[in-house]
């Protein structure tokens, strides 16, 4: 009899603890995921790689278009953008990912603003041109998505643009 009472008491305690933990998990907001920083790759005006990582590219702004590979990040200084009215990008991807029609492009700003645009077919195979109004670009990290003609469950190519 005493053994059965202990088992019931222990079972009730476990259930009580589980309910408290469940209630707390619903009250606390989930931690926000953070992206690991990638090292910078310095690029000279001639396009030669100086040193650093593979995916982040810093450019001295000049007449565009500024090339960016799929999955890469272009880092720009806001002071340099202030001198321009438009930022011209050449978004590179495999040639079979670009169809014959201009692809839809979506730009997501860090503050939640969305820009829906139509890219232009680039001169080189596998490139899509995009012109952004520099007045729309505030400091922060932008995600650029290009819809491709690839046969996959998620036919998008993503790029990042960071304005500092």
trRosetta pair geometry for C-beta under 8 A, 3 or more apart (Angstrom, degrees):
i j d omega theta_ij theta_ji phi_ij phi_ji
1 4 5.9 -52 -148 33 30 109
1 5 6.6 30 152 -19 62 105
2 5 5.6 -53 -150 35 33 114
2 6 6.5 36 151 -20 65 103
3 6 5.8 -53 -151 34 32 111
3 7 6.5 32 152 -19 65 106
4 7 5.6 -52 -148 35 34 113
4 8 6.4 33 154 -17 65 105
5 8 5.8 -55 -148 38 31 110
5 9 6.2 31 153 -19 65 109
6 9 5.7 -57 -145 39 30 112
6 10 6.1 30 156 -19 66 108
7 10 5.8 -54 -144 38 28 110
7 11 6.3 30 155 -19 63 108
8 11 5.7 -54 -146 37 30 113
8 12 6.3 30 155 -19 64 106
9 12 5.8 -55 -148 36 29 111
9 13 6.4 31 152 -21 63 105
10 13 5.7 -53 -148 34 32 113
10 14 6.5 32 154 -19 64 104
11 14 5.8 -54 -149 35 31 110
11 15 6.4 29 154 -15 64 107
12 15 5.8 -55 -147 39 32 111
12 16 6.2 35 153 -22 65 107
13 16 5.6 -55 -148 36 30 114
13 17 6.4 30 155 -18 65 104
14 17 5.9 -53 -148 36 30 109
14 18 6.4 31 153 -19 63 107
15 18 5.7 -55 -148 37 31 113
15 19 6.4 31 154 -19 65 106
16 19 5.8 -56 -149 35 30 110
16 20 6.5 30 154 -19 65 105
17 20 5.7 -54 -149 35 33 111
17 21 6.4 30 155 -16 66 107
18 21 5.9 -56 -147 39 30 110
18 22 6.2 32 154 -20 64 108
19 22 5.6 -54 -145 37 31 113
19 23 6.3 32 156 -19 65 105
20 23 5.9 -56 -149 36 30 110
20 24 6.4 28 154 -17 64 107
21 24 5.8 -55 -146 38 31 111
21 25 6.4 31 157 -21 65 106
22 25 5.9 -54 -147 33 30 110
22 26 6.8 27 155 -17 62 106
23 26 6.0 -60 -155 35 31 109
23 27 6.7 27 151 -18 65 109
24 27 5.7 -60 -149 36 35 110
24 28 6.2 18 163 -9 72 110
25 28 6.4 -57 -136 42 29 100
38 53 5.1 -165 165 120 89 168
38 55 5.1 -45 166 66 160 110
38 56 4.8 155 95 -23 110 116
38 73 6.9 143 55 24 131 137
39 52 4.8 -160 137 -169 104 85
39 53 3.4 141 69 -32 87 110
39 56 6.8 -168 96 40 34 120
40 52 4.8 -60 92 -161 51 155
40 53 6.5 86 25 27 9 98
40 56 5.0 -75 -113 102 51 119
40 57 7.9 122 -164 -107 70 13
40 58 5.5 15 -169 -19 119 118
40 75 6.8 -53 -122 22 110 151
41 49 6.1 -39 -179 -144 107 99
41 50 7.5 149 179 48 58 76
41 51 7.5 -153 -137 99 57 27
41 52 4.2 -162 -92 83 46 114
41 53 5.5 -103 -50 68 91 57
41 54 6.6 69 -60 -105 139 15
41 55 7.6 143 -9 45 123 25
41 56 5.9 151 11 80 84 61
41 57 5.3 -34 71 -97 104 59
41 58 7.2 173 74 13 50 76
42 49 7.5 112 76 -165 58 52
42 50 3.7 -29 84 46 109 128
42 51 6.2 16 31 45 106 64
42 52 5.9 114 -3 -3 74 132
42 58 5.8 -26 -111 56 55 109
43 47 6.2 -10 -176 -137 108 36
43 48 7.2 152 -155 68 62 35
43 49 6.3 -33 -101 -101 72 51
43 50 6.9 -145 -78 -2 22 92
43 57 5.5 16 -15 -163 130 97
43 58 6.6 174 22 70 84 55
43 59 5.7 -21 68 -94 118 72
44 47 6.8 -53 71 18 74 18
44 48 4.8 1 34 50 117 87
44 50 6.3 113 -40 -54 89 102
44 60 8.0 -6 -164 11 36 117
45 60 5.5 -48 -75 60 90 123
45 62 6.4 69 -139 -20 108 144
49 52 8.0 -133 -175 43 96 85
52 56 7.5 -78 142 71 128 94
53 56 5.7 48 73 30 120 92
55 71 6.6 -70 -139 128 114 89
55 72 5.2 -159 -165 -122 66 65
55 73 6.0 58 139 13 85 92
56 72 7.2 166 -87 -170 28 77
56 73 4.4 -20 -111 69 73 113
56 75 6.1 33 -179 -23 101 117
57 68 7.1 -160 45 -113 133 76
57 72 6.2 18 -1 171 109 125
57 73 6.9 165 22 85 67 57
57 74 5.6 -25 70 -107 95 60
57 75 7.0 -179 84 18 41 81
58 75 4.7 -34 -96 68 78 109
58 76 8.0 162 -143 -76 65 36
59 66 5.7 175 64 -142 168 124
59 74 6.7 -20 6 -157 114 97
59 75 7.9 150 14 66 67 62
59 76 7.1 -22 56 -92 87 79
60 80 7.7 -158 -159 -120 50 151
61 66 7.6 -53 -120 -70 70 134
61 76 6.7 58 -63 -141 115 107
61 77 8.0 -123 -13 45 115 86
61 80 4.3 141 15 165 133 128
61 81 7.4 165 -67 -70 165 52
61 83 7.7 153 95 63 136 113
61 84 6.7 -104 162 -34 143 137
64 87 6.8 121 -64 -171 149 47
64 88 3.1 158 101 64 149 105
64 89 7.1 -60 -162 -58 136 30
64 90 7.6 168 172 -22 96 92
65 88 4.1 -97 -101 130 74 102
65 89 5.9 67 -167 168 101 5
65 90 4.0 106 121 -36 130 97
65 129 6.1 -102 -97 -128 157 94
66 74 6.3 101 131 -145 128 147
66 87 7.3 -34 18 -178 123 89
66 88 6.8 131 7 88 74 64
66 89 5.6 -39 63 -112 83 59
66 90 6.7 -174 79 19 29 83
67 89 7.9 123 -101 -168 18 62
67 90 4.5 -33 -96 73 64 111
67 92 5.9 26 -166 -25 97 119
67 127 7.8 -59 -124 -128 93 125
68 72 5.2 -158 -173 79 80 118
68 73 8.0 -70 -151 147 117 2
68 74 5.0 -73 -95 -45 126 119
68 89 6.0 -21 11 -164 120 107
68 90 7.0 149 18 76 68 57
68 91 5.7 -25 69 -109 97 58
68 92 6.7 180 82 17 40 85
68 159 5.2 79 128 -150 131 133
68 161 7.9 -58 -99 -79 166 85
69 72 4.4 83 63 -16 78 132
69 92 5.1 -38 -105 70 54 111
69 93 7.9 129 -161 -75 56 48
70 91 7.5 74 -77 176 67 86
70 92 6.6 -108 -25 93 76 63
70 93 4.7 75 -55 -100 125 83
70 94 8.0 -35 -5 -10 147 70
70 157 4.6 -76 -127 -163 113 114
70 158 7.3 81 -166 54 75 45
70 159 6.8 -91 -127 -72 40 86
71 157 7.8 -87 -36 -168 67 79
71 158 6.5 58 -89 76 50 81
71 159 7.3 -50 -13 -95 12 52
72 159 6.3 -6 62 -136 67 82
72 160 7.1 -131 115 38 38 83
73 159 7.6 156 -92 -178 38 64
73 160 4.0 -22 -107 77 83 112
73 161 7.4 179 -157 -78 63 22
73 162 6.0 22 -179 -7 110 110
74 89 7.4 -153 10 -120 164 114
74 159 7.4 15 -1 170 101 109
74 160 7.2 177 23 94 61 60
74 161 5.2 -12 63 -115 98 69
74 162 7.1 -180 87 27 47 70
75 162 4.7 -17 -110 70 71 108
75 164 6.5 20 -173 -13 96 115
76 80 6.2 -117 -177 68 91 120
76 81 6.0 81 141 -52 126 108
76 87 7.6 -46 -87 -127 173 143
76 161 7.1 -5 8 -173 112 89
76 162 7.1 163 25 86 65 54
76 163 5.4 -23 73 -108 95 66
76 164 7.2 177 87 20 42 77
77 80 4.7 86 71 4 92 104
77 81 7.3 -165 95 -7 49 86
77 163 7.8 83 -164 -161 8 62
77 164 5.7 -41 -111 69 54 93
78 81 5.4 -53 -149 36 42 114
78 82 6.6 55 151 -35 67 96
78 137 7.9 -166 -118 121 83 98
78 138 8.0 11 -118 -164 127 36
78 139 5.4 -50 -60 -73 138 92
78 163 5.4 77 -77 170 85 100
78 164 6.3 -130 -16 88 89 39
79 82 5.7 -43 -156 16 34 117
79 83 7.8 30 150 -16 58 98
80 83 6.3 -56 -168 27 40 109
80 84 7.3 18 145 -5 66 111
81 84 5.8 -71 -154 43 44 104
81 87 6.8 -28 -126 -65 98 121
81 134 4.6 -180 -180 -158 96 120
81 137 5.9 -101 -170 86 156 128
81 163 6.5 -13 -18 -137 153 118
82 134 7.5 -170 -84 144 22 132
84 87 6.3 90 115 -70 143 69
84 134 5.0 122 92 -37 90 157
85 133 7.2 -37 164 -145 65 69
85 134 6.1 -154 -168 25 15 111
85 135 7.7 -5 -150 -25 61 95
86 131 5.1 -1 -179 -174 120 106
86 132 6.9 149 -160 74 66 39
86 133 6.2 -41 -104 -104 71 44
86 134 6.4 -135 -84 -18 16 91
87 131 7.0 154 76 -157 45 53
87 132 4.7 -18 59 61 99 95
87 133 8.0 -38 17 48 82 3
87 134 5.5 110 -28 -76 97 88
87 137 6.9 28 1 -20 141 152
88 129 6.9 -18 -169 -163 91 98
88 130 7.6 156 -155 84 47 45
88 131 5.2 -18 -100 -102 70 81
89 129 7.1 150 83 -156 56 49
89 130 4.7 -14 60 63 104 93
89 131 7.6 -176 19 -80 72 32
89 132 7.0 32 -7 -4 112 105
89 144 7.6 -75 106 -137 166 173
89 159 7.8 144 171 121 145 159
89 161 7.7 -82 -87 -84 146 130
90 122 5.9 84 -146 -114 94 140
90 124 7.8 55 -175 35 128 117
90 127 5.2 -9 -177 -169 93 124
90 128 7.7 147 -161 71 47 38
90 129 6.0 -21 -103 -99 63 69
91 119 7.0 -68 37 -135 127 144
91 127 6.7 143 72 -159 47 63
91 128 4.6 -25 64 64 104 91
91 129 7.5 -175 18 -82 81 17
91 130 6.1 35 -15 2 116 116
91 144 6.9 -135 -98 124 138 135
91 146 5.8 155 122 -38 152 148
91 157 7.1 138 159 107 119 128
91 159 5.7 -113 -128 -33 110 153
92 124 7.8 -17 -112 92 98 127
92 126 6.0 44 -162 128 71 96
92 127 5.2 -26 -99 -100 66 83
93 97 4.5 -72 131 69 123 143
93 98 6.5 136 72 -42 109 95
93 126 5.3 -142 79 -173 53 89
93 127 7.5 153 26 -90 67 35
93 128 7.2 11 16 -1 111 104
93 146 7.2 -144 -23 79 146 139
93 148 6.7 -118 134 -97 159 133
93 157 4.8 -73 -94 -104 140 165
94 97 4.8 98 67 -10 83 107
94 126 5.4 -102 152 -124 15 127
95 98 6.5 -65 -162 35 39 101
95 125 3.8 6 -117 154 118 110
95 126 3.9 -76 -75 -51 54 100
96 126 7.9 -2 9 -88 40 98
96 149 7.8 -111 157 79 60 100
96 150 7.2 86 118 -94 88 80
97 126 6.7 65 44 -131 95 83
97 148 4.1 -38 -178 -155 91 135
97 149 6.6 152 -173 45 37 70
97 150 5.0 -16 -120 -49 79 105
97 157 6.5 73 160 -46 148 129
98 103 6.8 -102 -134 -30 73 127
98 121 6.5 125 169 -128 125 87
98 122 7.8 -71 -139 28 167 90
98 125 7.4 -178 52 -172 128 58
98 126 5.7 179 3 -112 123 34
98 127 7.3 -22 -54 38 160 23
98 128 6.2 -173 -111 -60 121 95
98 148 6.8 -70 -74 -136 41 87
98 149 7.1 56 171 16 8 106
99 103 6.9 122 33 -71 95 93
99 148 7.7 146 -20 -171 88 53
99 149 3.9 101 -57 -38 106 144
100 121 7.5 -10 -162 -85 33 152
101 121 8.0 -179 129 -51 12 118
102 118 4.8 62 124 166 126 102
102 119 5.5 -173 -174 79 87 57
102 120 5.5 -31 -121 -108 117 37
102 121 6.0 -113 -90 -29 66 79
102 128 7.9 115 -153 -144 67 99
103 118 7.5 163 85 -159 31 63
103 119 4.9 -2 63 46 81 117
103 128 5.8 -49 40 -121 118 143
103 146 5.4 62 113 -175 138 91
103 147 5.3 -169 -175 69 103 73
103 148 6.6 -10 -126 -91 149 40
103 149 7.8 -123 -95 -33 113 82
104 116 7.0 -19 -169 -167 102 91
104 117 7.7 146 -161 83 56 40
104 118 6.2 -45 -105 -106 51 64
104 119 7.4 113 -177 6 2 87
104 146 7.8 157 87 -152 47 50
104 147 4.8 20 60 24 90 125
105 116 7.5 148 83 -160 54 44
105 117 4.8 -25 69 72 104 87
105 118 6.8 146 16 -122 91 11
105 119 4.5 97 -36 -44 124 97
105 128 7.3 163 -72 143 122 135
105 130 5.6 -171 -179 -105 176 128
105 144 6.7 -11 -172 -171 106 90
105 145 6.9 157 -157 83 55 52
105 146 5.3 -18 -105 -101 84 71
105 147 7.6 -138 -75 9 38 77
106 114 6.5 -25 -166 -164 97 99
106 115 7.1 149 -160 79 47 55
106 116 5.6 -15 -105 -103 76 67
106 117 7.8 167 -85 26 30 69
106 144 7.6 161 84 -155 48 44
106 145 4.7 -8 59 58 94 104
106 147 8.0 64 -4 -32 98 94
107 114 7.2 144 77 -161 56 48
107 115 4.1 -6 55 57 106 107
107 117 7.0 22 -5 8 106 113
107 132 6.9 97 -79 -107 169 124
107 142 5.8 -2 -173 180 96 120
107 143 7.3 160 -155 82 48 49
107 144 5.3 -12 -104 -104 79 73
107 145 7.8 -171 -77 22 34 69
107 161 8.0 -16 -144 29 111 130
108 112 7.7 -28 -169 -138 86 27
108 113 7.8 154 -159 81 43 49
108 114 6.0 -15 -105 -105 64 73
108 142 6.6 159 77 -161 52 66
108 143 4.5 -3 52 56 107 98
108 144 8.0 -157 22 -71 70 31
108 145 7.4 40 -10 -5 103 107
109 112 6.6 -30 75 46 87 21
109 113 4.0 13 33 55 133 92
109 114 7.3 -130 10 -65 87 29
109 115 7.4 78 -35 -12 99 99
109 136 7.7 -118 -82 160 132 90
109 138 7.2 57 -163 39 123 99
109 140 6.8 70 -179 87 75 135
109 142 5.8 -26 -109 -109 47 93
110 138 7.6 -111 43 82 106 99
110 140 3.2 -110 11 165 148 139
110 141 5.5 93 -78 50 114 59
110 142 6.7 -86 -33 -72 78 55
111 138 7.2 14 -6 62 125 137
111 140 7.0 169 -27 0 79 175
113 136 7.8 -145 118 -171 146 97
115 132 7.6 86 113 -127 164 97
115 136 6.7 66 -74 166 143 151
117 130 6.6 105 99 -143 139 98
119 128 4.0 17 157 175 145 112
119 129 6.1 147 -174 67 82 46
119 130 5.1 -49 -115 -73 88 89
119 146 6.1 11 -24 -127 153 110
120 128 6.9 141 66 -168 41 62
120 129 4.1 -24 62 61 99 108
120 130 7.5 177 19 -68 78 41
121 127 7.9 95 -178 85 48 65
121 128 6.8 -43 -109 -113 34 64
121 129 7.5 -4 71 14 14 94
122 126 7.7 -38 58 83 123 36
122 127 3.0 -47 53 98 157 101
122 128 5.8 -106 -22 -67 102 14
122 129 5.1 134 -84 -37 80 88
123 127 7.2 -13 47 66 51 129
124 127 4.6 56 69 4 93 130
128 146 5.5 140 59 -139 160 149
130 144 7.1 159 79 -159 170 137
132 136 6.4 -113 176 63 92 120
132 137 6.3 75 137 -49 126 116
133 136 4.6 82 79 -2 95 108
133 137 7.6 -178 96 -11 54 86
134 137 5.4 -54 -152 32 48 114
137 142 7.2 -66 -127 -37 90 145
137 161 7.6 -72 -131 129 124 129
137 163 5.2 142 164 -59 105 156
138 163 6.7 157 110 82 25 141
139 163 5.0 -130 -114 107 42 94
139 164 6.2 48 -139 -145 102 18
140 162 7.4 -111 127 -143 28 63
140 163 6.2 9 40 53 46 92
141 160 6.1 -15 -170 -168 98 108
141 161 7.4 152 -159 80 50 46
141 162 4.8 -16 -104 -102 75 85
142 160 6.9 146 78 -161 55 55
142 161 4.3 -14 60 62 109 96
142 162 7.4 -167 21 -76 72 36
142 163 7.3 43 -10 -6 108 98
143 158 6.2 -26 -169 -159 96 107
143 159 7.6 141 -163 75 49 47
143 160 6.1 -27 -103 -103 57 70
144 158 6.9 140 77 -159 55 53
144 159 4.2 -21 63 65 109 98
144 160 7.2 -167 17 -80 85 19
144 161 6.1 61 -25 -12 115 108
145 156 5.0 -20 -165 -165 103 122
145 157 7.3 149 -155 74 52 45
145 158 5.5 -19 -99 -100 72 75
145 159 7.9 -169 -71 25 31 71
146 156 6.8 139 69 -159 45 65
146 157 4.7 -16 58 57 101 97
146 158 7.9 -169 20 -76 72 30
146 159 7.5 38 -9 -2 104 108
147 155 6.2 55 -165 108 69 95
147 156 6.0 -38 -101 -100 50 72
148 155 4.8 -130 65 172 80 92
148 156 6.7 169 8 -103 91 17
148 157 5.7 76 -41 -18 123 100
149 155 6.9 22 -125 -175 3 141
150 155 4.7 174 62 -130 83 96
151 155 7.4 -6 -88 -83 12 121
152 155 5.3 142 53 -74 88 71
